[in-house]
């Protein structure tokens, strides 16, 4: 695999150098400065070589034109790691046993608010799901709204889901409820 990556890099470098030499020859013929004709920032081959994602035996090259947020990068990494879970998600509405939690140290063992997916908790967004639900799964919960699976917990199994709330008062008021939910993404 390393040989393949090294080989692809050498090919990319060779093509880039060829492009530069071709542009340099044109610049000399037209007596123009090289910078007027070539910019590595606009070289289409180099843009495709921005980063590489490995899938199995073959290497796939992709270009990223828009910068991704930390949140998007994190969820994309999890989407790749947990790809096998996406096909097993329920297609129909289902009933969940919902409770609420906060980021307090006595509940989580720490108080930094960082979930097991690596994202910081956020009210009306963070949901602790059973391990069969991949991080990033969006679930519409009746009476609550659309939340995203970002966390896990020792007691989160089967149909038990935990909804993040900012305060303990809100969490206690929510209690434990059976709600209808649906995977939307």
N, C-alpha and C positions, 0 to 999 in steps of 0.2 A: 504494500500500500504506500509506503514511504517512497519507493522508487517511482510509482505512478505520479505522486504529487510533485516530486522533484522534476520528473520529465515534463509535466504540464507547466511547471514554472519556467523551465528552460525554453520551452516552445513559446510561451507568452513573452518572455524576455527577448527572444530572437525576433519575433514579429514586431515588437515595439522598437527594437533597435533598427530593424529594416525600415519601419515607418519613419523614424527619425532621420536615417541616412537618405531616404528618398526625398524627404522634405528639405534636408540640407542641400542636396544636389539641385533642387529646384530653386532654392534661395540663392545659391551661387550663380546659377544661370541668369536669374532675373536681377542680380545684384541687390537683393533685399536682405535685411537682417533676419536671421532664423526665427526670432520671436514673432515676426509678423505672420509666419506661415504655420507654426506648430506650437501647440500648447498641450502638455501632458494631461491637463485637467479636462480637455475636451476629446482626448483619444478614446474612441468607443471601445476598443479592445481592453484598455486599462480599466475603464469603468465597469466592464463585465467581470474583471478580475478582482473587484473590490474585496469580496470575501467568498469563501468556499464552504459549502455544506456537504458533508459526506453522507451518503446514503448507500449502505451496503458496500458493494465492491466498487461502484463507480462514483466519481466525483462530479457534483453538479455545481456549476458556477452561476451565481445570481448577482444582479446589480441592485443596489439599494439607492434610490434617488432621494427618498425622503428620510430624514433622521428619525429614528424610533426613540420613544421615551423609555425610561427604565422599566416601566410597567409593561409596555409592549414587548420589549426584549425578553423580560422574565417569563411572561406568559407564552411567548413563542418557543422558548427553550423547553418549557414544560409540555407544550403541545406535541413537540417532537418526542420527548421522553415517554409520554403517556399516550401515544398514538393508538395503541391497542385497546384502550378503554373507550374511545369515542364511539366505536361501532356498537358497543354493548349498552349504551344509554337508553332509557325508556323512551319510546316514541309517543306514547299516550299519556294522558294525565294520570297522576298517582297521588296517594295520600302520604304526607310526611308527618312525623311527630316532631314538631318544632319547639325549640326552647331558645333562650337568649343568653348571651355571654358578653363580658366586657374584657378589656385588656389588662385587668387588675392582676397584680402579682399573685394574690391568693387563689385566683382561678386558673391562671396560665403558667405559673411558676416563674414568670418574668413580667416586667411591666413596660417593655419597649414598644409593644404594639406591632411587632414584626410577626407575620403569619408564617406557617410552615412552607408556603410557596415563595417566601422572600419579600412579599409586598407588605406595606404598612396597612393596618386595618382602617376601614372607612365606613362610617355609618351609612346605611341605605345602599351598600355595595358588597360588603364582605359576608360570606357565608362559609361556615365550617361544614364540610360534606364528608360522607363515608368514603373510604379509599377507592370504591368502584367508580367514583365520579372524578374525572381528571380536572386539574386546576384550570380555571378559565371557563368552565361550563357555566352558561347563564341559565338561571332557573327563575321562572315566573311563579311567585307564591301568592295565592289568593289573599287579598287584604294587606299584603306587605309590599309587593312590587317585584321588580326584577333585581336579583342579586347574583353575584358571581362567586363561584366556588374558589376560595383562596386559602382555606385553612383546613386543618385536620384536628382531631382530638381523640384521646383515649376512649371516651364513651360514645364517640360518633360512629355508629355502626348501623347496618340495616337501613331502616327508614328514618333514623334520627338525624336531624339537621340542627345546627346552632346558628342563630342569627346574631351578628355583632351589633351591640348597642353601646352608646357612649357612656351611659351611667348605670349604676347598679339599680337605681330606682326604676328606670325604664325596663331593665331586664327582669326584675322581680314582678313588675306590673304585667309584663308580657306572659310570664309563667310558662306553661307547657300547653301547646295546642295542637290538635290534629287539623292540618290544612291541606287543601288541594294544590298541587304544584305541577309544573310542566317544564320540561327542558326545551328552551327556545334556541339555543346555540351551543 
